[in-house]
Amino acid sequence: MSAVRNLGLTKERFLLPGHSACHGCGLAINLKIVLKVLGKRTILVIPACCSSVIQGPYPKVAFKVPTMNIAFASTGAAISGVSRALKIRGIEDVFVVGWAGDGGTVDIGIQALSGAAERGENILYICYDNQAYMNTGIQRSGSTPYGAWTTTTPIVGKKQFPKDLPLIMAAHRIPYVATASLGYLADMIRKLRKAKEIKGPRYIHLLSPCPVGWRHDSAHTVRIAKLAVDTWAWPLYEVENGRVKVTVKPKRKPLKEYISLQGRFKRLTDGEIKLMEEEVIRRYEMLLKMEKSGIEF
Amino acid sequence: MAKWEMMTGNKAAAVGAKLARVQVIPAYPITPQTTIVEYLSKFVEQGELKAEFIRVESEHSAMAACIGAAAGGARAFTATSSHGLLLMTEMVFWAAGARLPIGMAVVNRALAPPWNIHVEHTDSHSQRDSGFIQFYAKDNQEVLDTIILMYKVAEDERVLLPAMICLDGFILSHTYMPVEIPDQEDVDLFLPPYEPKGFLLDPEEPLTYGSLTLPEHYMEMRYDIQRSIESARDLILKYSKEYEEIFGRYHGGLLELYKVEDADYLLISMGTLGEEAKVAADTLRREGIKAGAVRVRVFRPFPTETFVNTVSEKKALIVVERHLSLGGIGGALGTELKALLYGKTDVPIFNYVTGLGGRDTTYIDLAKIVKHSIKTGRPKDNYMWYNLKMG
């Protein structure tokens, strides 16, 4: 708690105790931090995802900011509507936030999100990526990593590498794109604060460990979120006005340290782990090259 | 002073939305609705209408953005047709469940395959369980007037539900007719600029909408919607009368009646068929057949008492519609009218399905249909095809 205080966060809670997230849920930690940074004048729009459950069944509610639940595919469009309504009403100090899981973002919701980004809507879209359809019970998504067990890749694991949504969003030439991990809170909070100051479409992609779906000890959430970064599996970077910057550059640890804590990867052969590690290194180095070259999206 | 202009149904829809001072317009083009979107874009870009136009990437997003806009406190409007409406379906139901008074124009068009861009009511009938109030227009003037009226009804605190005005593709959407454009000041008296109320996203009063609701509470929420949409029946009548007092036009409340009092036979229809039915009634009367016409102007909420009182004593009711529930027992209107009247009257009800995919159906056809019904006596089939080229 003192560490959190040192980061300059308000003591006020916007995610109230009594929410129904699982023990060690990454999304609950992420949301708690996000709302503390954004503050009271925030409107959340949430599609079908774990967050539509953890807010608490009617008539109870654990969110202390105005929240609208919306159909799975429509977050990007719904926040566009809210944002434009506030604009025409002359309300300028409210953050309109789409808060969605990876399924609702990289798969079913990508069209509405892409449309909103292309139109230049004044919105903040945050994807908390738990890397599968966790709310329906751990099915493979476009964001599920290579090799991961899910209930729809039950025997051989996923055979494809995930979609890189942050770079897809950067290709929309929006003012701000960032990845973050709750294992590196200061970096995450800095990015949220930066996003707060920018107008236009902003996209933040948060790693969100899921003890149930990733098959890890619920005490290891933060450790895993940190290892994801330290093994380069989850590079922390931002794309501000088209310019790539890798914001945390850890000395690389072997990928095994990250995946061995998670049951979803336990069937991976050494060969598969090697393939995965090569891809992780390639992608990380690609980002470094982008940063070094100074190219702009 | 109100002024007259020759305009299409689509322009009437756009002008109606402008007069209603809609504030957020998320829309996506589809034939034959396209020019509504074009007119509104122009109104906004020329500064004639102070509104946010959101050029969304699909109809699903159009209604999602309407939902966001309405929850954000703005008067929202969109327009679509056919496949656009079906793509939007999930959000159409969501809009009603969320209790947001969104307005929409639906230009009725058939569904593919095979591709067809002409009138049929299957698209809007597919949304009849959504909770949207549904109006059907007979001419372009009614399109304009009803858009203003429908916001008045939808935004009433006893209702708080979305509403759609349906207009027949091409027959209204692309046909020029004289339309009287009311003065903005008069419209503002009837429908003042929007003051957000009801279900609002407000940081000063942080409420959560649409959260998970278990069987313990869900049914009561459905009950509440049903009660609200039913209360729209009286309010449509009330506000239609008020509209008439200010603007001098009354298109019928729930039902538009034409020479029904002394009629033996009633032609019952929706949309522009309702106008043909009036001419058919006159034609039949010249031949000594006492016919009248009932045009169902409001399909949701379905007219109940008014319908029963209007039709019970007649010799036969002849329902003609541009719709068939495939695998069902007729069109939506015929099927529901039979269900309404069951046990209340013995009047024979004929249901004719015709004009699908825009096949021309005139007063001559409707007069023939009435004569066919009279000859048949009592209906032998659940419904009959008319003007089918096979079988």
Contacts between the chains, C-beta under 8 A, distances in Angstrom:
chain1	res1	chain2	res2	distance
A	40	B	203	5.9
A	40	B	206	8.0
A	41	B	203	4.6
A	42	B	203	6.9
A	43	B	72	7.6
A	43	B	201	4.9
A	43	B	203	6.8
A	45	B	68	6.8
A	52	B	211	7.0
A	52	B	212	6.2
A	53	B	212	5.9
A	55	B	208	6.1
A	55	B	211	5.4
A	55	B	212	7.6
A	56	B	211	7.1
A	56	B	212	7.9
A	57	B	211	6.8
A	57	B	212	4.6
A	57	B	213	6.6
A	57	B	214	5.5
A	58	B	211	5.2
A	58	B	212	6.6
A	58	B	213	4.2
A	58	B	214	7.4
A	58	B	217	5.7
A	59	B	217	7.2
A	61	B	208	4.5
A	61	B	211	6.3
A	63	B	206	7.4
A	63	B	208	5.8
A	64	B	206	5.7
A	65	B	203	6.7
A	65	B	206	5.1
A	66	B	201	4.3
A	66	B	202	5.9
A	66	B	203	5.9
A	66	B	205	7.5
A	66	B	206	4.6
A	66	B	207	6.0
A	66	B	208	7.4
A	67	B	201	7.9
A	67	B	206	7.5
A	67	B	207	7.8
A	67	B	208	4.2
A	67	B	209	6.9
A	67	B	211	7.6
A	68	B	67	7.9
A	68	B	68	7.4
A	68	B	71	5.3
A	68	B	98	7.7
A	68	B	201	5.9
A	68	B	208	7.9
A	68	B	209	4.9
A	68	B	210	6.4
A	69	B	208	7.5
A	69	B	209	6.4
A	69	B	210	3.6
A	69	B	211	5.8
A	70	B	64	6.6
A	70	B	67	6.8
A	70	B	68	7.6
A	70	B	94	7.1
A	70	B	210	7.2
A	71	B	64	7.0
A	71	B	90	5.2
A	71	B	91	6.2
A	71	B	94	5.4
A	73	B	60	6.2
A	73	B	64	7.9
A	73	B	90	7.6
A	74	B	60	6.4
A	74	B	61	6.5
A	74	B	64	3.4
A	74	B	67	7.8
A	74	B	90	7.9
A	74	B	91	6.3
A	76	B	61	7.2
A	77	B	26	7.2
A	77	B	56	6.0
A	77	B	60	7.3
A	77	B	61	3.4
A	77	B	62	7.5
A	77	B	64	3.7
A	77	B	65	4.6
A	77	B	68	7.0
A	78	B	64	4.7
A	78	B	65	6.6
A	78	B	67	5.9
A	78	B	68	3.9
A	79	B	68	6.2
A	80	B	26	7.2
A	80	B	54	5.7
A	80	B	56	7.4
A	80	B	61	7.7
A	80	B	65	5.0
A	80	B	68	6.4
A	81	B	24	6.3
A	81	B	26	6.2
A	81	B	54	7.0
A	81	B	64	6.8
A	81	B	65	3.6
A	81	B	66	6.2
A	81	B	67	6.3
A	81	B	68	2.6
A	81	B	69	3.8
A	81	B	70	7.6
A	81	B	71	7.7
A	81	B	72	6.5
A	81	B	76	7.0
A	82	B	68	4.1
A	82	B	69	6.9
A	82	B	71	6.4
A	82	B	72	4.0
A	82	B	201	6.3
A	83	B	68	7.6
A	83	B	72	7.5
A	84	B	24	5.0
A	84	B	26	8.0
A	84	B	52	3.9
A	84	B	54	5.9
A	84	B	65	7.5
A	84	B	68	7.9
A	84	B	69	5.9
A	84	B	72	7.5
A	84	B	74	7.2
A	85	B	23	7.1
A	85	B	24	5.6
A	85	B	52	7.7
A	85	B	68	6.9
A	85	B	69	4.3
A	85	B	70	7.4
A	85	B	71	7.6
A	85	B	72	2.9
A	85	B	73	5.4
A	85	B	74	3.7
A	85	B	76	7.6
A	86	B	72	5.5
A	86	B	73	7.5
A	87	B	52	6.2
A	88	B	23	4.8
A	88	B	24	6.5
A	88	B	50	7.3
A	88	B	51	6.9
A	88	B	52	5.2
A	88	B	74	5.7
A	89	B	23	8.0
A	89	B	72	7.5
A	89	B	73	5.6
A	89	B	74	6.6
A	89	B	196	7.7
A	94	B	203	5.9
A	96	B	72	8.0
A	111	B	57	6.1
A	111	B	58	6.5
A	111	B	61	7.4
A	112	B	57	7.2
A	112	B	58	7.6
A	112	B	60	7.4
A	112	B	61	4.9
A	112	B	64	6.6
A	114	B	57	7.1
A	115	B	56	6.0
A	115	B	57	3.4
A	115	B	58	7.4
A	115	B	61	5.8
A	118	B	57	7.6
A	119	B	54	7.0
A	119	B	55	6.6
